[in-house]
Amino acid sequence: MFVSQAVLVLLLSLAFALFAIASFASSTQVRTSKRTLRVMAFAPAIVVIGCAAVASGLRFNFTPSVPLGIYRLAPIPQSGVQRGSFVAVCAPLDAAELGRRRGYLAAGPCPADTELLLKVVAAATGDSVVVSASGVAVNGCLLTHSRARSRDAAGRRLSPWPHVHLELRRGELWLYAANDRSWDSRYWGPVSIGDIKAEGTPLLVFPSVFHRGDPRCGLNDLVLPVHRSGHE
């Protein structure tokens, strides 16, 4: 099962604090109660710093769908997002409920009480999307690692999006991650731009070269501007 960002950061902060305390005590060989209390004071400070980092919009990603590391989440600019941009999205309700039941998703702020997911914008309004047995093609370009699976890692049946050729309507996005087991639009279909809650900027990620899909697929072109009526 996955854990929420808040719990994850709390656990990591506590682990780091305990490691720091143990290292300090081992290196100094100090055993006095006064010094021990002083060292122990670092633990809550580290936890507070970790929680403040999450509150300030930092996102820690430990899943393989997008590069591992730290991202900063910020409001989507009025000019819109670009193909290839990382975004934080709430999965559509049906997909979120399934993901929660199966343990794909941790608890979080989305309507289905699930976490925000980091994905890449692969297509937007007016783009041609073809879903086939080979994977997902955008404007005639096949996205790498985009073929849907019929079963998940635990052998449970999945329901990929039907094999179709569609043109995205206004306000629709196709989300993607260059990973064979990404939980994205290959199962959900197009998502509403209203489900996009933030744009993600990589701050410290591994590997440092981001694999957002084949650049020949136009993933760096400007896509639909955001219209905020009714959306946060």
N, C-alpha and C positions, 0 to 999 in steps of 0.2 A: 504494500500500500504506500502511496505517496503521502507526504506531509505538507502542510501549508507553508507558505513563505515565512510567516511569523514564527511558527514552531521550528522550522529549519534554521532560521537565523539564531533563534534562542539556543538551540542545541549546539550549533557551531560556535557561538560566542562563549557558551559555558565550557565547551571542550578546549577552546583556545585559552580561556582564562585559567583553567585547571592545568593545562600544559605549561603556561607561563609561570604559574605559581610553583609547580614542581621543579621546573628548570631553575628558577631563581633560588629556591631552597637548596637544591642540590649543589649549585655552584658556590653558594656562599657558606653553606654548612652552618647557618645560623639557626639556633633553636630557642631563642628567647621569645617569650609570649608577646612582647611589644613588637618585635620585628615581624612575627608571624601575623599579627593583626594588621599591620601595615601592608603586608603583601596580600592578605586576603581582601583588602579593600579594592584591589585591582579587579577582582572578579565582577562585582556589580557594575563597575565603570565600563568594562568591556561589553557586558550585556546591554547596557544603556546605549553605547555607541552603535552596536549592531542593530538594535531596534530603531534608533534614530535614522540609520542608513536606509532601512526599509521604508520608514515614514517619509523620507525625503525623495522617494521615487526610484531607489535602486532595486534592481531585480537580480537575484542570484539564480543562474540557470545551471542545472546539473543533469539535464537530459540531452541525448544526442541529436535531437531534431535540428537544433541550431548550435553554433559553437558554444562550448562550455565557458562560463565566466560571468562577469558582472555587466549589467546593462542599466542605462538610465532611462526611465520611462518619463515621457513629457507629453503634454497635449499635442494633438495633431495640428500642424500649422494650417492657417487658412488657405495657403496655396496648395494644400493636399500632400499626399505621400507619393513616393516614386516606386516604380517597379524595382524590386530588390530591397525595398525598405523593410526593416523589421517592425512588426506591430504587435501590440498586446491585445488579444481578442478574447471575448467570451464565446465559447462554442455555442452553436444553436441549441435550443432547449433539449430536443430529443437526443442529440449527440452528447450533450453534457450529462443528461441523466444516465445514459448508458455508460459513459466514461466514469461516472461516480460509482455506479453499482459494481463495475468491473475493476475499479482501482486504477484506471488510467489517470484520473484527475484527483488532485487533493482539494480540500475545502478552500473556499476563497470568496471574493466579493461579487461574483457573477450571479445573475438571477437564479440559477439552479444551485446556488451555494457552492460553486466550483471555482477553481483558480483561473486566473488569466493565463493564456498560452501565448508563447512567442512564436510567430510565424512570419513568413515572407510574402509580400504582395506579388503574385505572379501575373495577374490579369485584372482588368477593370472594365468600366463601361465601354461597350463597342468592340471589345476584344473577342476573337473567336477561340472557343475552348472545345477541344475534342477529347472525350474520354473513351479509351479503348482498352483492349487487353494488353496493349504495349505500355500504357501509361497515360499521362495527360499531355496534350500538345496545346500550346498557346500560339495562335496566329501561324500555325503550321510547323512550329518548332517543338519537338518532344522534350519535355523536362526530364532531366536525369533523376533516377530513383523516385519516380512518381507512380509506379504501377501499384495498384491496390492489392492487398492480400485478401484471401478468402477466409483466413483464420488468424487469430492473434497468437502471441507467443505461448499462451496457455492452451492453444488448440481450440478455442471457442470461435464459433462462426461469426464472421464479419459481414456487413452488408455494404459493399462498395457502391458508389454512385453509379447509376445506370450508364451504359455505353451510349453516349449521346454526342451530338454536335450542336452547340448552342452559342449564341452571342449574348454576352453579359449586358443586362439592362442597366439603366441609370441607377446608381446607388448600390450596385453589386460588385463584389470583389471575389477573386479566386485566391485562396490562401494555400501555402505550400511550404514544405521544408524538404531539402534534398537528403532524405533518409527513407529507407525502404519501409520503415514501420511508423512513419509520422502519422499522427492522428490529425488530419487536416481535410481540405475540401475534396480530396479523393473519396472520402466517406460522407462528408456533410453536404457537398455541393456548394453553390455560391453562397456567400454570407452577405448580410447587410452591412453597409458602412457604419450603421449605428451600433453594430456589435464591436467595432474597433474602439478601444478605450484609450490607447496611447500609442505613440511612436517610440520604438526602442533604439537607443544609440549604444553600440558596444563601447565599453570603457576599458575592460581588461578581459580579453577572451583568448581561448586556446582552441585551434591554432589561430595565429594572428591574421592569417589570410582567410577571409570569410567566404565560404562556399555557399552561394545563394542560388545556384543553378547555372546553367549554361548562359554566358553573357550574350551569345548569339540570339537568345530568345527575347531580347529587348527588355531585360529586367531593370534597366537603368533609365527608362523613359518616364516622363512625367505622367501621372495618372490622375484620376478624378479628384477635383478639389472637394474639400469638405464643406457641406452645408449644415450648419449646426441647429437648424430649427428642430426642436424636439429631442435633440441628442446632447449628451454631456461630452 
